[in-house]
Amino acid sequence: MIDLTNREVTPPRGDVKPLQGPELQTLFEALGNGWRVIDEHHLEKEYKFKDFQRALDFTNKVGELAETVDHHPEICLTWGRVRITIWTHSIGGLSEADFVFAAKADEMINR
């Protein structure tokens, strides 16, 4: 089994193709935890919280991670919910970095 949480978030640079097919499926299976792959283009997950403050705290943690690794997801914050959408903009689709970021975002729940 692939452990995504211990990998570095390293967005691809240059002429790299987005993940597709078996390679994408392998990383998706390793990620799990309620994430969805949408049109082989992006990852999406909605987190639920008991109140706005907890959702905001989580959003801030994910934002700090994004700044640290220079890989920025879309984050939608509403009362008691946070939706994260991730893809690698520079390649127009999914890269390993997106799956690693998603796994690290899941870890933020427990911090």
C-alpha positions in Angstrom: 0.0 0.0 0.0 1.2 3.5 -0.8 1.6 5.8 2.1 0.9 9.3 0.7 1.1 11.2 3.9 4.9 10.6 4.2 5.6 11.9 0.7 6.6 15.5 -0.2 4.1 17.6 -2.1 6.1 18.3 -5.2 4.0 19.8 -8.0 5.4 18.9 -11.5 7.2 21.5 -13.6 7.6 21.5 -17.3 6.1 19.2 -19.9 4.3 16.7 -17.7 1.1 15.0 -18.6 -1.8 14.7 -16.1 -2.3 11.3 -14.5 -4.8 9.0 -16.2 -5.9 5.4 -16.2 -4.2 2.8 -13.9 -1.6 5.3 -12.5 -4.4 7.6 -11.4 -6.5 4.7 -10.0 -3.6 3.4 -7.9 -3.1 6.7 -6.2 -6.9 7.2 -5.8 -7.1 3.8 -4.0 -4.2 4.7 -1.8 -5.9 8.0 -0.8 -9.4 6.8 0.0 -11.1 8.6 2.9 -14.1 9.9 1.0 -12.2 11.8 -1.8 -13.7 11.7 -5.3 -12.0 11.9 -8.6 -14.0 14.2 -10.9 -13.6 13.6 -14.7 -10.0 12.5 -14.2 -9.3 16.2 -13.7 -9.5 17.0 -10.0 -10.1 15.7 -6.5 -12.9 16.8 -4.3 -14.0 16.2 -0.7 -16.4 17.8 1.7 -15.6 17.8 5.4 -18.3 18.4 8.0 -17.9 20.2 11.3 -20.1 20.9 14.3 -19.9 24.7 13.8 -18.4 27.5 11.8 -15.3 28.0 14.0 -14.1 24.4 13.6 -14.6 24.6 9.9 -12.7 27.9 9.8 -9.9 26.5 11.9 -9.5 23.5 9.5 -9.6 25.9 6.5 -6.7 27.9 8.1 -4.7 24.8 8.7 -5.1 23.7 5.0 -4.3 27.2 3.9 -1.0 27.1 5.9 -0.1 23.8 4.3 -0.9 25.2 0.9 1.5 28.1 1.5 4.2 25.9 2.9 4.3 23.6 -0.1 3.3 26.2 -2.8 0.3 24.1 -4.0 -3.0 25.8 -3.6 -6.4 24.1 -3.7 -9.8 25.7 -4.0 -11.4 25.9 -0.6 -15.1 26.6 0.0 -16.0 27.4 3.6 -19.6 27.5 4.8 -21.2 27.0 8.2 -20.1 23.5 9.4 -18.6 22.5 6.0 -15.4 22.8 4.0 -15.1 21.6 0.4 -11.6 21.2 -1.0 -11.0 20.9 -4.7 -7.5 20.1 -5.9 -5.7 19.8 -9.2 -2.4 20.8 -10.6 -3.2 24.0 -12.6 0.1 23.9 -14.5 -0.7 20.6 -16.2 -4.5 21.0 -16.3 -5.2 17.9 -14.3 -4.1 15.6 -11.6 -0.5 14.9 -10.4 0.9 12.9 -7.6 1.2 16.1 -5.6 -2.6 16.5 -5.6 -3.0 13.1 -3.9 -0.2 13.8 -1.4 -1.8 17.2 -0.6 -5.2 15.5 -0.1 -3.8 13.0 2.3 -2.0 15.7 4.3 -5.3 17.7 4.4 -7.0 14.7 5.9 -4.3 14.7 8.6 -5.2 18.3 9.5 -8.5 17.0 11.0 -6.6 15.5 13.9 -4.3 18.5 14.6 
